[in-house]
């Protein structure tokens, strides 16, 4: 099953609309979508290594813009929309405790979430709810998301075929690790909030 999904994703990575799909996934992942854009970055760079830096830049810009939408959800629509997203993930009750901590460490929290599998959308919404300075939020988002996506693209660009072979040999294990990290990010929030 994973092999068929991998082959399908690799074939789509070279499609003429792959960059648009990446931009959309990167944008919505920063505000509401649970799957990170790395699942598209990896096959897209492996399919067209010469586009690695454009892919990373597009992903960074779309992610920061999507993060601003998440910030807006928290700032303008917390009661009607933001709270619903937090309720979906089960984090409303402890959220008020988190707000005080957030004011003190907001830039570091945004930066950490931008670099890790931590669910970034929750941080973008939290930044709006807590009214974190929007310039600090945007800079922390741009730096952390840019670092993350450019590091991934750079490693794939540099190691290209070696990484492709490694992925293809270890696909089942890598998918399992990916989902453990994704789930772990949500579990980590449960303990932090």
Backbone as ProteinMPNN parsed JSONL, in Angstrom:
{"seq_chain_A": "XXXXXXXXXXXXXXXXXXXXXXXXXXXXXXXXXXXXXXXXXXXXXXXXXXXXXXXXXXXXXXXXXXXXXXXXXXXXXXXXXXXXXXXXXXXXXXXXXXXXXXXXXXXXXXXXXXXXXXXXXXXXXXXXXXXXXXXXXXXXXXXXXXXXXXXXXXXXXXXXXXXXXXXXXXXXXXXXXXXXXXXXXXXXXXXXX", "coords_chain_A": {"N_chain_A": [[0.82, -1.198, 0.0], [1.878, 1.308, 0.888], [3.915, 1.546, -0.955], [2.54, 1.867, -3.392], [1.276, 4.31, -2.889], [3.53, 5.927, -2.557], [4.706, 5.723, -5.144], [2.657, 6.911, -6.63], [2.651, 9.51, -5.507], [5.225, 10.316, -6.248], [4.925, 10.385, -9.03], [3.086, 12.446, -9.269], [4.619, 14.534, -8.341], [6.166, 15.51, -10.388], [4.325, 16.726, -11.955], [2.754, 19.392, -13.826], [1.263, 21.096, -12.239], [2.212, 20.766, -9.714], [3.651, 22.583, -8.122], [1.691, 24.463, -7.476], [-0.032, 22.839, -5.975], [1.686, 22.273, -3.826], [2.001, 24.86, -2.759], [-0.618, 25.37, -1.896], [-1.04, 23.29, 0.004], [1.012, 23.936, 1.829], [0.146, 26.445, 2.659], [-2.447, 25.977, 3.842], [-1.747, 24.139, 5.799], [-0.541, 25.605, 7.744], [-2.568, 26.805, 9.112], [-4.942, 25.206, 9.409], [-4.829, 22.533, 8.393], [-3.816, 19.162, 9.011], [-1.613, 17.714, 7.931], [1.812, 17.922, 7.229], [3.698, 19.927, 4.821], [5.972, 18.621, 4.002], [5.554, 16.103, 2.982], [5.061, 16.548, 0.344], [7.22, 18.123, -0.46], [9.475, 16.436, -0.338], [9.119, 14.316, -2.4], [8.881, 16.062, -4.578], [11.328, 17.482, -4.761], [13.048, 15.321, -5.097], [12.131, 14.455, -7.574], [12.722, 16.613, -9.206], [15.482, 17.901, -8.828], [16.838, 20.241, -9.49], [15.053, 22.236, -8.977], [14.967, 22.588, -6.28], [15.52, 24.815, -4.532], [13.646, 26.716, -5.318], [11.325, 25.331, -4.696], [11.575, 25.125, -1.894], [11.518, 27.865, -1.22], [8.974, 28.677, -2.169], [7.366, 27.054, -0.567], [8.024, 28.069, 1.96], [7.155, 30.793, 1.816], [4.378, 30.43, 1.28], [3.687, 29.038, 3.586], [4.223, 30.894, 5.64], [2.402, 32.907, 4.945], [0.032, 31.426, 5.234], [0.294, 30.98, 7.953], [-0.15, 33.553, 8.893], [-2.848, 33.721, 8.327], [-3.773, 31.809, 10.135], [-3.021, 33.16, 12.476], [-4.766, 35.319, 12.205], [-7.196, 33.935, 12.464], [-7.073, 33.227, 15.15], [-6.904, 35.791, 16.31], [-9.107, 37.318, 15.313], [-11.272, 35.542, 15.139], [-11.447, 33.8, 17.298], [-13.398, 33.045, 19.246], [-15.539, 32.122, 17.625], [-14.422, 30.535, 15.525], [-11.657, 29.812, 15.908], [-11.65, 28.604, 18.443], [-13.125, 26.344, 17.848], [-11.35, 24.905, 16.209], [-9.326, 24.422, 18.067], [-10.853, 22.917, 19.861], [-11.383, 20.712, 18.275], [-8.888, 19.521, 18.242], [-8.701, 19.081, 20.927], [-7.797, 20.94, 22.939], [-8.815, 23.13, 24.371], [-9.463, 23.531, 27.13], [-7.081, 23.789, 28.705], [-5.92, 25.917, 27.553], [-6.003, 28.625, 28.409], [-4.21, 28.701, 30.553], [-1.893, 28.414, 29.202], [-1.644, 30.833, 27.841], [-0.458, 32.924, 29.428], [2.16, 32.02, 29.752], [2.819, 32.025, 27.096], [2.965, 34.718, 26.312], [5.389, 35.484, 27.395], [7.293, 33.813, 26.15], [6.733, 33.715, 23.424], [7.99, 34.245, 20.791], [10.025, 32.318, 20.729], [8.536, 30.022, 20.969], [7.019, 30.05, 18.616], [9.128, 29.885, 16.778], [10.256, 27.384, 17.498], [8.119, 25.632, 16.981], [7.862, 26.018, 14.269], [10.077, 24.74, 13.243], [9.893, 22.066, 13.907], [8.063, 18.851, 14.121], [5.903, 19.614, 15.578], [2.515, 20.612, 15.868], [2.022, 23.179, 13.882], [-0.1, 24.852, 13.187], [-1.617, 25.189, 15.497], [-0.016, 26.835, 16.987], [0.054, 29.124, 15.398], [-2.581, 29.996, 15.579], [-2.749, 30.319, 18.356], [-0.952, 32.408, 18.65], [-2.361, 34.537, 17.547], [-4.596, 34.618, 19.263], [-3.395, 35.232, 21.714], [-2.415, 37.651, 21.079], [0.231, 38.072, 20.204], [2.978, 40.035, 19.218], [2.717, 40.969, 15.89], [4.788, 41.378, 14.079], [6.984, 40.157, 15.3], [5.945, 37.578, 15.344], [5.718, 37.071, 12.546], [8.406, 37.299, 11.68], [9.65, 35.271, 13.251], [8.255, 33.08, 12.256], [8.964, 33.135, 9.507], [11.75, 32.764, 9.626], [12.011, 30.27, 11.012], [10.362, 28.472, 9.549], [11.456, 28.801, 7.022], [14.115, 27.893, 7.491], [13.574, 25.213, 8.123], [12.342, 24.187, 5.71], [14.261, 24.812, 3.754], [16.467, 23.392, 4.702], [15.545, 20.736, 4.492], [15.07, 20.646, 1.682], [17.66, 21.242, 0.809], [19.194, 19.06, 1.787], [17.993, 16.994, 0.35], [18.558, 17.864, -2.245], [21.355, 17.76, -2.242], [22.002, 15.06, -1.539], [20.299, 13.613, -3.129], [19.889, 10.998, -5.206], [20.875, 9.046, -3.459], [19.313, 9.429, -1.17], [16.805, 8.931, -2.253], [17.032, 6.189, -2.885], [17.434, 5.2, -0.286], [14.952, 5.934, 0.878], [13.184, 4.422, -0.704], [14.0, 1.814, -0.063], [13.401, 1.705, 2.649], [10.762, 2.401, 3.072], [8.347, 1.628, 4.493], [9.148, 1.727, 7.221], [9.931, 4.43, 7.393], [7.501, 5.778, 6.889], [6.083, 4.951, 9.121], [7.65, 6.113, 11.18], [7.282, 8.807, 10.488], [4.51, 9.159, 11.027], [4.499, 8.601, 13.753], [6.046, 10.734, 14.723], [4.379, 12.86, 13.929], [2.028, 12.301, 15.387], [3.21, 12.363, 17.893], [3.799, 15.082, 18.147], [1.232, 16.154, 18.55], [0.582, 14.875, 20.935], [2.538, 15.946, 22.601], [1.667, 18.597, 22.751], [-0.616, 18.18, 24.246], [0.456, 17.708, 26.771], [1.775, 20.109, 27.242], [-0.192, 22.025, 27.258]], "CA_chain_A": [[0.0, 0.0, 0.0], [2.746, 2.486, 0.951], [4.662, 1.599, -2.212], [1.655, 2.448, -4.408], [1.115, 5.712, -2.532], [4.816, 6.562, -2.854], [4.821, 5.823, -6.603], [1.666, 7.893, -7.067], [3.142, 10.823, -5.089], [6.381, 10.636, -7.093], [4.445, 10.747, -10.364], [2.462, 13.764, -9.161], [5.642, 15.529, -8.028], [6.642, 16.099, -11.633], [3.181, 17.296, -12.674], [2.876, 20.836, -14.059], [0.582, 21.825, -11.166], [2.752, 20.327, -8.424], [4.018, 23.761, -7.324], [0.438, 25.007, -6.959], [-0.472, 21.936, -4.907], [2.576, 22.499, -2.691], [1.652, 26.157, -2.169], [-1.905, 25.226, -1.2], [-0.833, 22.458, 1.197], [1.819, 24.719, 2.777], [-0.694, 27.528, 3.167], [-3.5, 25.508, 4.754], [-1.137, 23.415, 6.916], [-0.174, 26.573, 8.778], [-3.729, 27.316, 9.828], [-5.961, 24.213, 9.764], [-4.609, 21.193, 7.833], [-2.896, 18.446, 9.906], [-0.489, 17.037, 7.277], [2.837, 18.893, 6.857], [4.034, 19.971, 3.397], [7.151, 17.792, 3.723], [5.172, 14.936, 2.178], [5.167, 16.959, -1.056], [8.572, 18.643, -0.721], [10.411, 15.332, -0.55], [9.075, 13.762, -3.76], [9.073, 17.101, -5.6], [12.762, 17.738, -4.92], [13.639, 14.118, -5.679], [11.74, 14.386, -8.983], [13.329, 17.733, -9.942], [16.445, 18.464, -7.879], [17.222, 21.603, -9.895], [14.037, 23.16, -8.463], [14.95, 22.456, -4.815], [15.485, 26.107, -3.835], [12.334, 27.321, -5.616], [10.338, 24.568, -3.924], [11.709, 25.547, -0.49], [11.068, 29.256, -1.104], [7.514, 28.69, -2.323], [6.794, 26.433, 0.629], [8.223, 29.01, 3.067], [6.262, 31.949, 1.64], [2.992, 29.981, 1.452], [3.51, 28.656, 4.985], [4.154, 32.118, 6.45], [1.103, 33.534, 4.646], [-0.97, 30.604, 5.916], [0.446, 31.262, 9.375], [-0.841, 34.819, 9.158], [-4.277, 33.399, 8.361], [-3.979, 31.191, 11.442], [-2.952, 34.263, 13.438], [-6.038, 36.031, 12.058], [-8.256, 33.102, 13.054], [-6.977, 33.397, 16.602], [-7.117, 37.181, 16.703], [-10.439, 37.815, 14.964], [-12.339, 34.553, 15.168], [-11.187, 32.771, 18.308], [-14.648, 32.548, 19.856], [-16.401, 31.406, 16.69], [-13.736, 29.589, 14.658], [-10.419, 29.331, 16.526], [-11.991, 27.693, 19.545], [-13.553, 25.094, 17.224], [-10.151, 24.178, 15.793], [-8.69, 23.936, 19.297], [-11.711, 21.855, 20.39], [-11.164, 19.556, 17.416], [-7.656, 18.88, 18.71], [-8.867, 18.798, 22.342], [-6.89, 21.763, 23.728], [-9.453, 24.363, 24.834], [-9.486, 23.68, 28.59], [-5.812, 24.234, 29.272], [-5.377, 26.985, 26.72], [-5.841, 29.88, 29.155], [-2.962, 28.589, 31.318], [-0.819, 28.547, 28.226], [-1.547, 32.207, 27.361], [0.525, 33.683, 30.203], [3.467, 31.497, 29.354], [3.008, 32.373, 25.69], [3.385, 36.114, 26.196], [6.803, 35.59, 27.747], [8.159, 33.011, 25.29], [6.062, 33.571, 22.127], [8.866, 34.155, 19.618], [10.718, 31.029, 20.787], [7.533, 28.978, 20.739], [6.738, 30.069, 17.173], [10.317, 29.363, 16.115], [10.371, 25.944, 17.747], [7.046, 24.92, 16.272], [8.132, 26.111, 12.835], [11.173, 23.835, 12.872], [9.665, 20.698, 14.361], [6.766, 18.286, 13.732], [4.88, 20.194, 16.446], [1.428, 21.145, 15.015], [2.26, 24.609, 13.709], [-1.369, 25.582, 13.113], [-2.045, 25.543, 16.849], [0.82, 27.959, 17.406], [-0.364, 30.329, 14.671], [-3.846, 30.434, 16.188], [-2.416, 30.786, 19.708], [-0.299, 33.713, 18.519], [-3.423, 35.523, 17.37], [-5.413, 34.696, 20.481], [-2.613, 35.908, 22.763], [-2.02, 38.941, 20.515], [1.675, 38.166, 20.065], [3.345, 41.062, 18.244], [2.631, 40.352, 14.564], [6.101, 41.44, 13.435], [7.755, 39.07, 15.914], [5.358, 36.34, 14.836], [6.064, 36.895, 11.129], [9.849, 37.034, 11.583], [9.92, 33.942, 13.8], [7.698, 32.118, 11.301], [9.775, 33.124, 8.279], [13.059, 32.176, 9.912], [11.927, 28.849, 11.361], [9.822, 27.691, 8.43], [12.477, 28.837, 5.976], [15.185, 26.959, 7.864], [13.089, 23.828, 7.992], [12.12, 23.78, 4.329], [15.513, 24.884, 3.009], [17.31, 22.274, 5.14], [15.01, 19.529, 3.848], [15.35, 20.733, 0.242], [19.106, 21.183, 0.621], [19.643, 17.678, 1.975], [17.506, 16.218, -0.789], [19.31, 18.311, -3.415], [22.741, 17.304, -2.135], [22.115, 13.603, -1.496], [19.408, 13.131, -4.176], [19.645, 9.584, -5.497], [21.141, 8.246, -2.259], [18.127, 9.526, -0.312], [15.713, 8.233, -2.946], [17.26, 4.751, -2.684], [17.179, 4.947, 1.123], [13.498, 6.013, 1.085], [12.532, 3.288, -1.355], [14.325, 0.588, 0.68], [12.894, 1.774, 4.021], [9.502, 3.152, 2.998], [7.429, 1.278, 5.582], [9.692, 2.254, 8.476], [9.888, 5.892, 7.337], [6.1, 6.197, 7.044], [5.758, 4.73, 10.536], [8.334, 7.153, 11.95], [6.598, 10.068, 10.18], [3.252, 9.238, 11.77], [4.833, 8.663, 15.181], [6.438, 12.127, 14.995], [3.187, 13.7, 13.799], [1.204, 12.011, 16.564], [3.979, 12.839, 19.047], [3.607, 16.524, 18.253], [-0.071, 16.394, 19.159], [0.671, 14.415, 22.32], [3.348, 16.943, 23.296], [0.795, 19.739, 23.064], [-1.506, 17.755, 25.339], [1.184, 17.868, 28.034], [2.151, 21.505, 27.416], [-1.375, 22.86, 27.524]], "C_chain_A": [[0.868, 1.269, 0.0], [3.531, 2.657, -0.347], [3.815, 2.239, -3.308], [1.454, 3.941, -4.152], [2.382, 6.499, -2.85], [4.968, 6.766, -4.361], [3.866, 6.873, -7.155], [2.135, 9.31, -6.727], [4.328, 11.248, -5.951], [5.931, 11.041, -8.496], [3.789, 12.128, -10.35], [3.491, 14.873, -8.945], [6.178, 16.207, -9.28], [5.536, 16.75, -12.455], [3.31, 18.814, -12.79], [2.189, 21.671, -12.976], [1.09, 21.453, -9.766], [3.107, 21.523, -7.539], [2.768, 24.412, -6.721], [-0.082, 24.146, -5.806], [0.378, 22.133, -3.658], [2.232, 23.809, -1.993], [0.357, 26.05, -1.36], [-1.735, 24.419, 0.085], [-0.041, 23.234, 2.246], [0.988, 25.807, 3.435], [-1.692, 27.016, 4.206], [-2.936, 24.735, 5.942], [-0.817, 24.366, 8.063], [-1.36, 27.113, 9.558], [-4.746, 26.25, 10.22], [-5.637, 22.772, 9.381], [-3.563, 20.429, 8.65], [-1.66, 17.826, 9.25], [0.536, 18.071, 6.812], [3.214, 18.816, 5.38], [5.246, 19.119, 3.023], [6.801, 16.579, 2.852], [5.15, 15.264, 0.687], [6.568, 17.454, -1.396], [9.514, 17.503, -1.099], [10.296, 14.763, -1.964], [9.297, 14.819, -4.844], [10.556, 17.393, -5.823], [13.439, 16.513, -5.524], [13.31, 13.99, -7.166], [12.409, 15.465, -9.824], [14.297, 18.474, -9.021], [16.854, 19.894, -8.228], [16.226, 22.659, -9.395], [14.003, 23.202, -6.932], [14.774, 23.798, -4.111], [14.177, 26.844, -4.106], [11.234, 26.646, -4.816], [10.37, 25.017, -2.469], [11.204, 26.97, -0.287], [9.553, 29.353, -1.197], [6.835, 28.142, -1.07], [6.896, 27.381, 1.822], [7.238, 30.172, 2.98], [4.807, 31.546, 1.883], [2.719, 29.634, 2.915], [3.391, 29.891, 5.882], [2.831, 32.838, 6.2], [-0.034, 32.747, 5.302], [-0.922, 30.796, 7.42], [-0.229, 32.561, 9.768], [-2.358, 34.633, 9.159], [-4.618, 32.734, 9.697], [-3.958, 32.22, 12.555], [-4.269, 35.036, 13.419], [-7.208, 35.254, 12.632], [-8.26, 33.292, 14.566], [-7.344, 34.791, 17.054], [-8.567, 37.628, 16.492], [-11.567, 36.826, 15.241], [-12.154, 33.486, 16.237], [-12.49, 32.19, 18.852], [-15.468, 31.711, 18.888], [-15.683, 30.321, 15.895], [-12.501, 28.984, 15.328], [-10.663, 28.333, 17.633], [-12.428, 26.335, 18.989], [-12.362, 24.246, 16.786], [-9.449, 23.604, 17.016], [-9.515, 22.807, 19.928], [-11.528, 20.574, 19.582], [-9.93, 18.786, 17.874], [-7.667, 18.626, 20.217], [-8.028, 19.648, 23.281], [-7.508, 23.016, 24.328], [-9.291, 24.574, 26.339], [-8.208, 24.278, 29.157], [-5.225, 25.445, 28.545], [-5.139, 28.282, 27.5], [-4.58, 29.86, 30.011], [-1.766, 28.862, 30.413], [-0.595, 30.004, 27.812], [-0.499, 33.026, 28.114], [1.94, 33.288, 29.84], [3.815, 31.973, 27.95], [3.489, 33.811, 25.522], [4.883, 36.261, 26.46], [7.714, 34.925, 26.712], [7.651, 32.873, 23.862], [6.969, 33.401, 20.928], [9.579, 32.806, 19.574], [9.759, 29.877, 20.517], [7.214, 28.889, 19.245], [7.918, 29.473, 16.413], [10.477, 27.865, 16.287], [9.337, 25.14, 16.992], [7.28, 24.94, 14.771], [9.186, 25.142, 12.355], [10.861, 22.362, 13.099], [8.34, 20.136, 13.838], [5.615, 18.747, 14.633], [3.788, 20.799, 15.563], [1.449, 22.676, 14.944], [0.973, 25.43, 13.711], [-1.874, 25.998, 14.491], [-1.263, 26.75, 17.37], [0.407, 29.23, 16.672], [-1.657, 30.882, 15.265], [-3.594, 30.996, 17.586], [-1.762, 32.161, 19.664], [-1.323, 34.821, 18.328], [-4.262, 35.714, 18.608], [-4.69, 35.477, 21.569], [-2.116, 37.277, 22.326], [-0.496, 39.127, 20.554], [1.971, 39.212, 18.995], [3.454, 40.427, 16.857], [3.96, 40.387, 13.825], [7.0, 40.328, 13.99], [7.256, 37.731, 15.4], [5.807, 36.063, 13.405], [7.541, 36.578, 10.961], [10.198, 35.639, 12.101], [9.41, 32.855, 12.853], [8.576, 32.001, 10.068], [11.125, 32.452, 8.511], [12.943, 30.671, 10.152], [11.401, 28.001, 10.21], [10.825, 27.664, 7.28], [13.613, 27.872, 6.266], [14.748, 25.511, 7.641], [13.008, 23.393, 6.537], [13.396, 23.837, 3.493], [16.482, 23.781, 3.432], [16.846, 20.984, 4.474], [15.352, 19.531, 2.36], [16.843, 20.611, -0.033], [19.66, 19.774, 0.774], [19.22, 16.799, 0.798], [18.257, 16.58, -2.059], [20.717, 17.713, -3.396], [22.863, 15.78, -2.248], [21.231, 12.895, -2.512], [19.166, 11.645, -4.29], [19.909, 8.688, -4.294], [19.928, 8.261, -1.321], [16.948, 8.794, -0.95], [15.833, 6.718, -2.724], [16.963, 4.37, -1.232], [15.679, 4.938, 1.416], [12.809, 4.781, 0.503], [12.808, 1.971, -0.637], [13.635, 0.535, 2.038], [11.544, 2.468, 4.115], [8.569, 2.87, 4.173], [7.877, 1.848, 6.915], [9.593, 3.78, 8.504], [8.469, 6.427, 7.496], [5.678, 6.047, 8.501], [6.382, 5.809, 11.41], [7.662, 8.51, 11.728], [5.323, 10.209, 11.003], [3.466, 9.255, 13.281], [5.228, 10.098, 15.553], [5.23, 13.065, 14.925], [2.283, 13.527, 15.019], [1.891, 12.528, 17.827], [3.857, 14.334, 19.243], [2.284, 16.872, 18.911], [-0.089, 15.974, 20.629], [1.458, 15.421, 23.151], [2.511, 18.164, 23.655], [-0.136, 19.404, 24.214], [-0.846, 17.969, 26.679], [1.583, 19.308, 28.289], [0.961, 22.389, 27.762], [-2.072, 22.418, 28.748]], "O_chain_A": [[0.631, 2.188, -0.783], [3.782, 3.78, -0.784], [4.315, 3.065, -4.071], [1.46, 4.741, -5.087], [2.307, 7.617, -3.359], [5.319, 7.858, -4.806], [4.228, 7.637, -8.05], [2.032, 10.212, -7.559], [4.425, 12.411, -6.342], [6.509, 11.954, -9.086], [3.92, 12.89, -11.307], [3.258, 16.02, -9.325], [6.6, 17.363, -9.227], [5.795, 17.27, -13.541], [3.92, 19.448, -11.929], [2.512, 22.848, -12.818], [0.464, 21.791, -8.761], [2.886, 21.479, -6.329], [2.796, 24.861, -5.575], [-0.518, 24.671, -4.781], [-0.153, 22.156, -2.548], [2.178, 23.86, -0.765], [0.264, 26.59, -0.257], [-2.231, 24.819, 1.138], [-0.382, 23.197, 3.428], [1.117, 26.058, 4.633], [-1.777, 27.551, 5.312], [-3.577, 24.677, 6.992], [-0.823, 23.964, 9.227], [-1.18, 27.805, 10.56], [-5.367, 26.373, 11.276], [-6.153, 21.857, 10.023], [-2.513, 20.993, 8.96], [-0.732, 17.443, 9.963], [0.185, 19.0, 6.084], [3.069, 17.766, 4.755], [5.513, 18.919, 1.838], [7.633, 16.089, 2.088], [5.213, 14.359, -0.145], [7.05, 17.228, -2.506], [10.262, 17.604, -2.072], [11.3, 14.728, -2.677], [9.837, 14.512, -5.908], [10.99, 17.537, -6.967], [14.316, 16.653, -6.377], [14.119, 13.472, -7.936], [12.642, 15.267, -11.017], [13.975, 19.542, -8.5], [17.183, 20.675, -7.335], [16.537, 23.849, -9.396], [13.093, 23.799, -6.355], [13.964, 23.91, -3.19], [13.655, 27.523, -3.223], [10.321, 27.306, -4.317], [9.323, 25.263, -1.87], [10.534, 27.255, 0.706], [8.921, 30.036, -0.391], [5.853, 28.703, -0.582], [5.956, 27.485, 2.611], [6.565, 30.495, 3.959], [4.084, 32.233, 2.604], [1.632, 29.909, 3.424], [2.551, 29.926, 6.781], [2.205, 33.327, 7.141], [-0.957, 33.339, 5.861], [-1.955, 30.779, 8.09], [-0.812, 32.665, 10.848], [-3.069, 35.307, 9.904], [-5.632, 33.059, 10.315], [-4.777, 32.167, 13.473], [-4.823, 35.367, 14.467], [-8.115, 35.842, 13.221], [-9.308, 33.492, 15.18], [-8.02, 34.961, 18.069], [-9.175, 38.236, 17.373], [-12.69, 37.23, 15.543], [-12.66, 32.373, 16.088], [-12.654, 30.972, 18.906], [-16.037, 30.693, 19.283], [-16.277, 29.28, 15.614], [-12.324, 27.766, 15.311], [-9.958, 27.33, 17.744], [-12.139, 25.297, 19.584], [-12.357, 23.028, 16.965], [-9.026, 22.448, 17.012], [-8.954, 21.852, 20.466], [-11.521, 19.478, 20.142], [-9.926, 17.555, 17.892], [-6.735, 18.014, 20.738], [-7.581, 19.154, 24.317], [-6.768, 23.899, 24.761], [-9.009, 25.691, 26.775], [-8.257, 25.175, 29.997], [-4.15, 25.929, 28.899], [-4.146, 28.966, 27.253], [-3.939, 30.897, 30.18], [-0.772, 29.461, 30.822], [0.526, 30.377, 27.467], [0.273, 33.753, 27.489], [2.807, 34.14, 29.646], [4.969, 32.285, 27.658], [4.336, 34.083, 24.672], [5.558, 37.069, 25.821], [8.799, 35.434, 26.432], [8.105, 31.98, 23.146], [6.75, 32.5, 20.118], [9.723, 32.215, 18.504], [10.135, 28.876, 19.906], [7.146, 27.798, 18.679], [7.734, 28.655, 15.511], [10.796, 27.156, 15.333], [9.643, 24.089, 16.429], [6.936, 23.985, 14.075], [9.193, 24.76, 11.185], [11.522, 21.499, 12.521], [7.577, 20.851, 13.188], [4.478, 18.309, 14.459], [4.119, 21.455, 14.576], [0.952, 23.362, 15.837], [0.957, 26.567, 14.181], [-2.495, 27.053, 14.631], [-1.8, 27.579, 18.105], [0.41, 30.309, 17.266], [-1.803, 32.093, 15.433], [-4.157, 32.026, 17.957], [-1.994, 32.988, 20.545], [-1.176, 35.913, 18.876], [-4.604, 36.841, 18.967], [-5.299, 36.29, 22.264], [-1.472, 37.985, 23.1], [-0.002, 40.202, 20.893], [1.284, 39.266, 17.975], [4.195, 39.462, 16.669], [4.231, 39.5, 13.016], [7.692, 39.645, 13.234], [8.05, 36.852, 15.061], [6.228, 34.95, 13.087], [7.9, 35.69, 10.188], [10.956, 34.91, 11.461], [10.065, 31.829, 12.673], [8.898, 30.896, 9.632], [11.584, 31.665, 7.683], [13.688, 29.887, 9.565], [11.939, 26.929, 9.929], [11.019, 26.629, 6.641], [14.028, 27.115, 5.388], [15.469, 24.707, 7.05], [13.543, 22.347, 6.169], [13.594, 22.998, 2.614], [17.244, 23.285, 2.602], [17.662, 20.224, 3.95], [15.861, 18.541, 1.835], [17.249, 19.956, -0.992], [20.499, 19.344, -0.017], [19.991, 15.97, 0.316], [18.563, 15.704, -2.868], [21.205, 17.221, -4.413], [23.725, 15.274, -2.967], [21.394, 11.696, -2.737], [18.341, 11.085, -3.567], [19.235, 7.672, -4.124], [19.562, 7.233, -0.752], [16.185, 8.117, -0.262], [14.845, 6.053, -2.411], [16.323, 3.351, -0.969], [15.184, 4.051, 2.112], [11.952, 4.177, 1.148], [11.942, 1.097, -0.603], [13.316, -0.547, 2.53], [11.225, 3.062, 5.144], [8.055, 3.807, 4.784], [7.064, 2.395, 7.66], [9.214, 4.358, 9.523], [8.264, 7.433, 8.175], [4.998, 6.914, 9.049], [5.716, 6.359, 12.287], [7.492, 9.278, 12.674], [5.082, 11.254, 11.607], [2.684, 9.868, 14.008], [4.791, 10.615, 16.581], [5.08, 13.955, 15.762], [1.832, 14.509, 15.608], [1.238, 13.065, 18.722], [3.817, 14.811, 20.377], [2.219, 17.782, 19.737], [-0.703, 16.639, 21.463], [1.082, 15.715, 24.286], [2.64, 18.703, 24.755], [-0.413, 20.252, 25.061], [-1.508, 18.371, 27.636], [1.719, 19.705, 29.447], [1.1, 23.383, 28.475], [-3.087, 23.003, 29.126]]}, "name": "protein", "num_of_chains": 1, "seq": "XXXXXXXXXXXXXXXXXXXXXXXXXXXXXXXXXXXXXXXXXXXXXXXXXXXXXXXXXXXXXXXXXXXXXXXXXXXXXXXXXXXXXXXXXXXXXXXXXXXXXXXXXXXXXXXXXXXXXXXXXXXXXXXXXXXXXXXXXXXXXXXXXXXXXXXXXXXXXXXXXXXXXXXXXXXXXXXXXXXXXXXXXXXXXXXXX"}
